[in-house]
Amino acid sequence: MKIMPCPVNGPRAIAEFIYWGEVRVSPDPNTCTDDEWADYVFNRNGSPGIKKEWWCHTPSNTWFIAERDTLADRVLRTWLPGTEP
């Protein structure tokens, strides 16, 4: 069984979580071009490596960021938004 370390609830079974996508900075919709906005909405970095991702522990509705190595399929660290180590 895979385990995800929740920064509030500790190590939990991965079935208790949902993945929401990679952490990315949104362009300003009032000043960006149509191409920049389309790139943000439709394109994702699918190459393996170290990624920062949004996750939610669904029983407690705790949203947090996980840094994962997608090539090795392991979690490096997790933290609450605004408290990056």
Residue pairs with C-beta under 8 A, 6 or more apart in sequence:
1 13
1 14
2 13
2 14
3 11
3 12
3 13
3 14
4 11
4 12
4 13
4 14
4 16
4 17
4 55
4 57
4 66
4 75
4 78
5 11
5 12
5 75
5 77
5 78
6 12
6 17
6 57
6 60
6 62
6 64
6 78
7 62
7 64
7 78
7 79
7 80
8 57
8 60
8 62
8 64
8 80
9 57
9 59
9 60
9 62
12 57
16 57
16 58
16 59
17 55
17 56
17 57
17 58
18 55
18 56
18 58
19 53
19 54
19 55
20 53
20 54
20 55
20 56
20 63
21 44
21 53
21 54
22 44
22 45
22 51
22 52
22 53
22 54
23 52
23 53
23 54
23 65
24 40
26 40
27 36
27 37
27 40
29 37
32 40
45 51
48 70
48 71
49 69
49 70
49 71
50 67
50 68
50 69
50 70
50 76
51 67
51 68
51 70
52 65
52 66
52 67
53 65
53 66
53 67
53 68
54 63
54 64
54 65
55 63
55 64
55 65
55 66
55 78
56 62
56 63
56 64
57 64
62 80
63 80
63 81
64 78
64 79
64 80
64 81
65 78
65 79
65 80
65 81
65 84
66 75
66 77
66 78
67 75
67 76
67 77
67 78
68 74
68 75
68 76
69 76
77 85
79 85
